[in-house]
Amino acid sequence: MSAQGRSTTDASAFVLDGAAIAEGVLAKVAEETRALAAHGVTPGLAVVLVGDNPASQTYIAGKGRAAKACGFHSIQHTLPAETSEAELLALVEALNADPAVHGLLVQLPLPEHIDSSRVLEAIAPAKDVDGFHPINVGLLSIGNTSRALIPCTPAGAMILIDRACERLGWTLPGMEAVIIGRSNIVGKPMAQLLLARHCTVTVAHSRTLDLPSVARRADILVAAVGQPEMVRGDWVKPGAIVIDVGINRVPAHGRDASAKPKTRLVGDVAYAEAAAVAGAITPVPGGVGRMTIAMLMANTALAAKRAVGV
């Protein structure tokens, strides 16, 4: 059934439980890891953190826990903020050469004195489990998803879109998708993945004229702009699939016991408004964010299988 074939009289959206779907992905990765053990291979994931950014530290810790849960060989290098670019590049080169490492990522952002592009390009494409190397970007751009390592957040979002289509009885070819945001990490690879599935894709951004009317055309609306609750309910086509990639911390009412102002996490979509209109929607937290780490583990397992020809 097409997107237009769905009733628009439903009272509320189907909520896409990213946490539960991510657990399913991780369970499959753990199964693949056990299968690789028969070939004498344990997937190895190396993560490099430079500096003491609190958000990066939290994210890295989550990656480490997921890697161990999947049965990976997990390696973490934590370097001081004053580490030189040359020192970081030397570590990347050593990890590229280490056969026990199948997946390698350098956590962003890096300190200002280090050229992030140079570091990302130094990672061996076959180990680039973030999917940021120009070779992987190029493979994705020509539709060669069988050889590319795909950026984790868009890959996870596609699984959520497929789950929504199953629920709604839709098929993707011919659907109109609108992506708000044109970043190299989410917006552009998201567009390539949807094009590969035969959607008609519009990438909207800060200079798009009459953005609400563009968004209202979308059967699939992906918001990835980093602006809290920018997408309102009247931007959403009735019955659409809404994928909210944003994670924004905003003030909450009241104070905690230590008298510090409370904060809460919201997405780029005004959730309550959009959920009243959409056919399916991702929550924040508990949506796309949970899928990102799961897909990082999936990419690492895939890199390991490719390395041994499985």
C-alpha positions as CSV (number, residue, x, y, z in Angstrom):
1,M,0.0,0.0,0.0
2,S,1.2,3.5,-0.7
3,A,1.5,6.3,1.9
4,Q,-1.6,7.9,0.4
5,G,-3.5,4.7,1.0
6,R,-3.5,5.0,4.8
7,S,-6.4,6.4,6.8
8,T,-5.7,9.8,8.3
9,T,-8.4,9.4,11.0
10,D,-6.2,7.4,13.4
11,A,-6.1,9.0,16.8
12,S,-2.3,8.8,17.4
13,A,0.9,7.6,15.9
14,F,2.6,4.3,16.2
15,V,5.6,4.9,18.5
16,L,8.8,3.3,17.1
17,D,10.6,1.9,20.2
18,G,14.2,2.4,19.3
19,A,15.4,0.8,22.5
20,A,13.7,-2.5,21.8
21,I,14.6,-2.6,18.1
22,A,18.2,-1.8,19.0
23,E,18.3,-4.8,21.4
24,G,17.2,-7.0,18.5
25,V,20.1,-5.7,16.4
26,L,22.5,-6.3,19.2
27,A,21.2,-9.8,19.7
28,K,21.8,-10.6,16.0
29,V,25.3,-9.1,16.2
30,A,26.1,-11.3,19.3
31,E,24.9,-14.3,17.3
32,E,27.2,-13.4,14.4
33,T,30.1,-13.0,16.8
34,R,29.6,-16.5,18.1
35,A,29.5,-17.7,14.5
36,L,32.8,-15.9,13.8
37,A,34.4,-17.7,16.7
38,A,34.2,-20.9,14.7
39,H,36.6,-19.2,12.3
40,G,38.9,-18.2,15.1
41,V,37.9,-14.6,14.9
42,T,36.7,-12.2,17.5
43,P,35.5,-8.8,16.2
44,G,37.8,-6.0,17.6
45,L,36.6,-2.5,18.1
46,A,39.1,0.3,18.9
47,V,37.8,3.7,20.0
48,V,40.0,6.7,20.4
49,L,39.0,9.7,22.6
50,V,41.1,12.9,22.7
51,G,40.3,15.2,25.6
52,D,37.7,15.1,28.4
53,N,34.4,16.2,26.7
54,P,31.7,14.9,29.1
55,A,29.2,14.0,26.3
56,S,31.9,12.1,24.4
57,Q,33.0,10.3,27.5
58,T,29.4,9.1,28.1
59,Y,29.0,8.1,24.5
60,I,32.3,6.2,24.5
61,A,31.3,4.4,27.7
62,G,28.1,3.2,26.0
63,K,30.0,2.0,23.0
64,G,32.3,0.0,25.3
65,R,29.4,-1.7,27.1
66,A,27.7,-2.6,23.9
67,A,30.9,-4.0,22.5
68,K,31.5,-6.3,25.5
69,A,27.8,-7.4,25.4
70,C,28.3,-8.5,21.8
71,G,31.4,-10.4,22.7
72,F,33.8,-8.1,21.0
73,H,37.4,-7.4,21.8
74,S,37.0,-3.8,23.0
75,I,39.9,-1.4,23.0
76,Q,39.8,2.2,24.2
77,H,42.6,4.8,23.9
78,T,42.0,7.9,26.0
79,L,44.5,10.7,25.1
80,P,45.0,14.1,26.8
81,A,43.6,17.1,25.1
82,E,47.0,18.4,24.3
83,T,47.9,15.4,22.1
84,S,49.4,16.5,18.9
85,E,47.9,15.7,15.5
86,A,51.0,13.8,14.6
87,E,50.7,11.6,17.7
88,L,47.0,10.9,17.0
89,L,47.8,10.0,13.4
90,A,50.5,7.7,14.5
91,L,48.1,5.9,16.8
92,V,45.5,5.6,13.9
93,E,48.2,4.1,11.7
94,A,49.1,1.5,14.3
95,L,45.5,0.5,14.8
96,N,45.0,0.3,11.0
97,A,47.9,-2.2,11.0
98,D,46.6,-4.3,13.9
99,P,44.9,-7.4,12.6
100,A,42.9,-7.8,15.9
101,V,41.2,-4.5,15.2
102,H,38.4,-4.7,12.7
103,G,36.6,-1.5,13.5
104,L,38.2,1.8,14.3
105,L,36.7,5.2,15.2
106,V,38.0,8.4,16.5
107,Q,35.4,10.2,18.6
108,L,34.4,13.7,17.5
109,P,34.7,16.5,18.2
110,L,38.5,16.7,18.3
111,P,40.4,19.6,19.9
112,E,40.7,22.6,17.7
113,H,44.4,22.2,17.0
114,I,43.7,18.8,15.2
115,D,42.4,18.6,11.7
116,S,39.4,16.3,11.9
117,S,39.2,15.7,8.2
118,R,42.9,14.6,8.1
119,V,42.3,12.2,10.9
120,L,39.2,10.6,9.5
121,E,40.8,10.2,6.1
122,A,43.7,8.4,7.8
123,I,41.4,5.6,9.1
124,A,41.5,2.5,6.8
125,P,38.2,2.5,4.9
126,A,37.7,-1.2,5.7
127,K,37.8,-0.4,9.4
128,D,35.9,2.9,9.2
129,V,32.8,1.7,11.2
130,D,31.5,5.3,11.5
131,G,31.3,5.4,7.7
132,F,32.9,8.8,7.4
133,H,35.9,8.1,5.2
134,P,35.6,9.6,1.7
135,I,35.8,6.1,0.1
136,N,32.8,4.9,2.1
137,V,31.0,8.2,1.4
138,G,31.7,7.8,-2.3
139,L,30.5,4.1,-2.4
140,L,27.2,5.1,-0.7
141,S,26.8,8.1,-3.1
142,I,26.9,5.7,-6.1
143,G,24.5,3.3,-4.5
144,N,27.1,0.6,-3.8
145,T,25.8,-0.2,-0.3
146,S,27.1,-3.7,-0.5
147,R,30.7,-2.5,-0.3
148,A,30.3,0.7,1.8
149,L,30.3,1.0,5.6
150,I,27.2,3.1,6.2
151,P,27.1,5.9,8.8
152,C,25.4,4.5,11.9
153,T,22.7,7.0,12.6
154,P,21.2,6.9,9.0
155,A,21.5,3.1,8.9
156,G,19.6,2.9,12.2
157,A,17.0,5.3,11.0
158,M,16.4,3.2,7.9
159,I,15.6,0.2,10.1
160,L,13.1,2.3,12.0
161,I,11.5,3.4,8.7
162,D,11.3,-0.2,7.5
163,R,9.6,-1.2,10.8
164,A,7.1,1.7,10.4
165,C,6.4,0.6,6.8
166,E,5.7,-3.0,8.0
167,R,3.3,-1.6,10.7
168,L,1.5,0.7,8.2
169,G,1.5,-1.7,5.3
170,W,3.5,0.6,3.1
171,T,6.2,0.0,0.4
172,L,9.0,2.5,0.0
173,P,9.4,2.9,-3.8
174,G,7.8,6.1,-5.0
175,M,7.3,7.6,-1.6
176,E,8.2,11.2,-1.0
177,A,10.9,11.7,1.6
178,V,11.9,15.1,3.0
179,I,15.1,15.4,5.1
180,I,15.5,18.6,7.1
181,G,19.3,19.0,7.5
182,R,22.2,18.4,5.1
183,S,25.0,17.3,7.4
184,N,27.6,14.9,6.1
185,I,26.9,12.7,9.2
186,V,23.1,12.3,8.8
187,G,21.3,14.4,6.2
188,K,23.3,13.5,3.1
189,P,23.8,9.8,3.8
190,M,20.1,9.6,4.8
191,A,19.2,11.0,1.4
192,Q,21.4,8.4,-0.4
193,L,19.9,5.5,1.5
194,L,16.3,6.6,0.7
195,L,17.3,7.2,-3.0
196,A,18.7,3.6,-3.0
197,R,15.2,2.4,-1.9
198,H,13.6,4.3,-4.8
199,C,12.1,7.2,-2.8
200,T,11.7,10.7,-4.2
201,V,14.0,12.7,-1.9
202,T,14.2,16.4,-1.0
203,V,17.0,17.7,1.3
204,A,15.8,20.8,3.0
205,H,18.0,23.2,5.0
206,S,18.3,26.6,6.5
207,R,17.9,28.4,3.2
208,T,14.9,26.4,2.0
209,L,11.9,28.7,1.2
210,D,8.7,27.9,3.0
211,L,10.1,25.0,4.9
212,P,6.8,24.0,6.6
213,S,5.1,23.5,3.2
214,V,8.0,21.4,2.0
215,A,7.8,19.3,5.1
216,R,4.1,18.8,4.6
217,R,4.7,17.0,1.3
218,A,6.6,14.2,3.0
219,D,5.4,10.7,3.5
220,I,8.7,10.2,5.4
221,L,9.9,13.2,7.3
222,V,13.4,13.1,8.8
223,A,14.4,15.9,11.1
224,A,18.2,16.3,11.7
225,V,18.9,20.0,12.4
226,G,19.8,20.2,16.1
227,Q,17.1,22.8,16.8
228,P,14.8,21.9,19.7
229,E,11.2,21.2,18.7
230,M,11.5,23.2,15.5
231,V,9.3,20.9,13.5
232,R,5.7,21.6,14.6
233,G,2.6,19.4,14.3
234,D,1.3,21.4,11.3
235,W,4.5,20.7,9.4
236,V,3.5,17.0,9.3
237,K,1.5,15.4,6.6
238,P,-1.4,13.3,8.2
239,G,-0.3,9.7,8.5
240,A,3.4,10.4,7.7
241,I,6.4,8.6,9.2
242,V,8.4,11.0,11.4
243,I,12.0,10.2,12.2
244,D,13.5,12.6,14.8
245,V,17.3,12.5,14.9
246,G,17.7,15.5,17.2
247,I,18.9,15.2,20.8
248,N,18.8,18.6,22.5
249,R,19.0,19.4,26.2
250,V,16.7,22.2,27.2
251,P,15.7,23.8,30.6
252,A,12.9,22.0,32.5
253,H,10.6,23.5,35.1
254,G,11.8,23.3,38.7
255,R,15.2,22.5,40.3
256,D,16.7,19.4,41.7
257,A,17.7,18.7,45.3
258,S,21.1,20.4,44.8
259,A,19.3,23.6,43.6
260,K,20.6,23.2,40.1
261,P,18.3,24.0,37.2
262,K,16.7,20.9,35.7
263,T,17.0,20.0,32.1
264,R,15.3,17.5,29.8
265,L,16.0,16.0,26.4
266,V,13.9,16.9,23.4
267,G,14.2,16.2,19.7
268,D,14.0,18.4,16.7
269,V,10.2,17.7,16.5
270,A,7.5,18.9,18.8
271,Y,6.6,15.4,19.8
272,A,3.1,15.7,21.2
273,E,2.0,17.8,18.3
274,A,3.5,15.6,15.7
275,A,2.4,12.3,17.3
276,A,-1.3,13.5,17.1
277,V,-0.9,13.7,13.3
278,A,1.7,11.2,12.2
279,G,1.3,7.6,11.4
280,A,4.5,6.5,13.1
281,I,7.1,8.5,15.1
282,T,10.3,8.1,17.0
283,P,10.5,9.4,20.6
284,V,13.4,11.3,22.1
285,P,15.0,9.8,24.1
286,G,14.5,6.2,23.1
287,G,14.4,6.4,19.4
288,V,17.1,6.9,16.8
289,G,19.8,7.5,19.4
290,R,19.6,4.0,20.7
291,M,20.0,2.7,17.2
292,T,23.2,4.5,16.5
293,I,25.4,2.4,18.9
294,A,23.6,-0.8,17.8
295,M,24.5,-0.1,14.1
296,L,28.1,0.7,15.2
297,M,28.3,-2.9,16.5
298,A,26.7,-4.2,13.3
299,N,29.3,-2.4,11.2
300,T,32.1,-3.8,13.3
301,A,30.8,-7.4,12.9
302,L,30.4,-6.7,9.2
303,A,34.0,-5.4,8.9
304,A,35.2,-8.5,10.8
305,K,33.4,-10.8,8.4
306,R,34.8,-9.0,5.4
307,A,38.3,-9.2,6.8
308,V,38.2,-13.0,7.0
309,G,36.1,-13.5,3.9
310,V,33.0,-14.8,5.6
